Amino acid sequence: MRIIDSYGRFDNKSVDTARGTQAVPKSDANGGNAAPASSGDAVTVSAQAAELAAKAAATADSAKVSQLRSAIEGGTFQVNYQAIATRIVEGG
């Protein structure tokens, strides 16, 4: 398959080719945004999004998260494809 980049979308110099990521400035402690880097795009996070992220982090079950993390890192975590398919179909 041949991809022709006639619009130059794939010629982005701000992408780190070693890691395949793009640098994004973090917001400051006042809830505003830090000055954008000399190259790349800036991301703006609303106060509501930051509040939702903080609530999600506070309600996460840290014991379950650490158990899942160790299972994934140890290679013992098994995905239950049937449960995923059921939730997708039922919308739950």
N, C-alpha and C positions, 0 to 999 in steps of 0.2 A: 504494500500500500504506500502510495506516495502522498506526502502532505506538502501542499504549496502554500507558503505563507505570503500571500500577496498584500496583506495589510501590515506586515511587520510586527504582529502581535507576539511572536516568539523571539523577538530580538530585544528582550528586556534586560538591560545591563544591571539592574538593581537586584536581580535574583542571585543568590549565592549558589553557584553551580556545584560546589563541593557538597553541600547539604541539601540542595533543592528547596531552600526556604528563602523567604524575603524578610528583611529586617523591618520591624514595625515598632515605632516608639511607644513606650508605656506611658500611661497617664500619671500625673503627679498626685501627691497626697491631698491636694485641695479639690480633687474631682475634675480638674481641667486637664487639658492635654499638654504633654511635653512638646517642645518645639520639634517639628518633623526633622528627620535626618536629612542630610544633604542630597540623598537620592532615595527613591522609593516613594511609596504612598503612605499617608498617615491614616490612622484608624481613630475614629471618635466613638467613645462608649458613653451612652447616656447615663445619667444618674440612676434612672430606673433599672437599666440593665445591670449596673454595678450593684444595686440593692438586691436584685433577684439572684445574682451570682453569689452574693454574701449569704443570703438566706439558704440557697441550695447547699453551700459548703457547710453551713451550720447544722442542717438537717441530715447530712450524710452520716450513715452508720460507719464510723471509723473502723470498728472491729471487722465488719463485713468487707470494707474496702481493702484493708490490709490482708485479710484472708484471700480475697480474690487476686490481689496483686502478687502474693507469694505463690499462689497456684499457677498463675500465668507465667511468672518468672521461672518456676520450677518445671514447667511443661506438663503439669498434671491437670490443668483446666480443660474440661471438655464442653463444647458448645452443644446445647440441647436444641437441635434444629427444629424438632417437632414443636417445642414450646414457642419458638420464635415465629414459625409459620402460623401457629394457632393465634397468636396475638396480633399478627399482621392481618389475618383474615377477619378476626372478631373486632379489630380496632381497639383492643385493650391494652 
